[in-house]
């Protein structure tokens, strides 16, 4: 069963990597972990994709939404200015 799950994971990653959903895929050195950057339009789409992952029933999947760093810094700067002026 183990090797078949790994094979299914490879097919799954190629499917979503090949259609552009996964922008990047990584393995984590020294531990049995993976990481992906996925470009999806909704959390529902991401949930559907991760549910198809062959190891999903055996794993805890954590999602960290990414955002544009420059936009974040601009919003942070505005919030700091507002806080300094007493809102």
C-alpha positions in Angstrom: 0.0 0.0 0.0 2.8 2.5 0.9 4.5 2.5 -2.5 1.2 2.8 -4.3 0.3 5.9 -2.1 3.6 7.5 -3.1 2.9 6.8 -6.8 -0.5 8.3 -6.4 1.1 11.4 -4.9 3.4 11.7 -7.8 0.5 11.6 -10.3 -1.4 14.1 -8.2 1.5 16.6 -8.1 2.1 16.2 -11.9 -1.6 16.9 -12.6 -1.7 20.1 -10.6 1.9 21.1 -11.4 1.2 20.5 -15.1 -1.9 22.6 -15.2 -0.3 25.6 -13.4 -2.1 25.3 -10.1 1.1 24.5 -8.3 3.6 27.2 -8.9 6.2 25.4 -6.8 6.6 22.1 -5.0 9.2 21.3 -2.3 10.3 18.4 -0.2 11.6 19.2 3.3 15.1 17.8 4.0 15.4 15.3 6.8 11.7 14.8 7.4 8.7 13.4 5.4 7.1 16.7 4.6 6.1 18.6 1.5 5.3 22.2 0.7 3.5 23.8 -2.2 2.6 27.2 -3.5 -0.7 26.8 -5.2 -2.5 29.5 -7.2 -6.3 29.0 -6.6 -9.3 31.2 -6.8 -10.9 30.1 -3.5 -10.4 28.1 -0.3 -13.0 25.7 -1.7 -10.8 25.0 -4.7 -7.8 24.4 -2.5 -9.9 22.1 -0.3 -11.0 20.1 -3.3 -7.4 19.8 -4.5 -6.0 18.7 -1.1 -8.9 16.2 -0.6 -7.7 14.5 -3.8 -4.2 14.1 -2.2 -3.6 10.4 -1.7 -2.1 10.9 1.8 -4.7 13.4 2.9 -6.4 10.9 5.3 -3.1 10.4 7.1 -1.8 13.9 7.3 -2.5 17.3 8.9 -2.4 19.9 6.1 -1.7 23.5 7.1 -2.5 26.4 4.8 -0.8 29.7 5.0 -2.2 32.3 2.6 0.5 34.5 1.0 0.1 38.1 0.0 2.0 40.8 -1.8 4.8 42.0 0.6 4.8 45.5 -0.7 1.1 45.9 -0.2 1.4 44.5 3.3 4.1 46.9 4.2 2.1 49.8 2.9 -0.9 48.8 5.0 1.3 48.2 8.1 2.8 51.6 7.7 -0.6 53.2 7.5 -1.8 51.4 10.6 1.3 52.5 12.5 0.7 56.1 11.5 -2.9 55.9 12.6 -2.0 54.3 15.9 0.7 57.0 16.5 -1.9 59.8 15.9 -4.4 58.2 18.3 -6.6 56.7 15.5 
